[in-house]
Amino acid sequence: MRNMFKFTLIAASLLFVGTFSQAQTKIGYIDFQSLVGQMPEAKTIKPQIDAYQKQFVDQLTTMNNELQTKGKDFQAQSKTMTDAVRTTKQNELQDLQKRMQDLQTSAQQQVEAKSNELVKPLSDKARAAVNDVAKEKGITYVLDASQGSPLLVSNQGTDLMVSVKTKLGIK
């Protein structure tokens, strides 16, 4: 009876240890930004964003030239202007300057939105590949090791970069 109890206790312990070791979480990591940047489709995004941004740069350059010209004219003629005309011209210059600032802010937001719009399909494709590789390798959590990530040490993790690049056909 005593031997049977010991045998049952040992069997239960082994079963518990086996179950516990299987339940341990596997962690992997990948530099997601680098992965997206290495995708072949990423090479076409930068020229598109640059072309889109150039439209705004050209508008701002034109407005800045206009502001400079009007500012010089104002400086040259301000001594001969009446107070009412001088105030009107100053208001025009301030209005032009404000429109430039507004356009600059709007342009930054629009360029960022366009960039996000172009990168999203790549990001989605990369995320799906990471998910597939993680499932294949039995990894429960994947950390993003991109710059600024809270990942400091990855002794126990699995680097998924090579596997995901292979899945996406990146050399």
Number of C-alpha atoms within 10 A of each C-alpha: 6 7 8 9 10 11 12 12 12 12 12 12 12 12 11 12 12 11 11 10 9 10 9 9 10 16 17 22 21 20 16 20 14 13 22 19 15 14 18 14 13 16 11 10 16 13 11 14 15 12 11 16 17 13 11 18 15 11 14 18 12 13 17 15 12 14 19 13 12 17 16 12 12 16 10 10 11 16 10 9 12 10 11 9 12 16 13 12 18 16 12 15 18 13 13 17 15 12 14 19 13 11 17 16 11 13 18 13 12 15 17 14 12 17 17 12 11 18 17 12 12 19 19 12 14 21 16 14 18 25 17 15 18 22 12 9 14 13 18 13 15 18 19 16 20 15 11 8 10 10 12 8 8 13 6 9 16 17 17 21 18 13 17 22 18 13 14 17 10 13 9
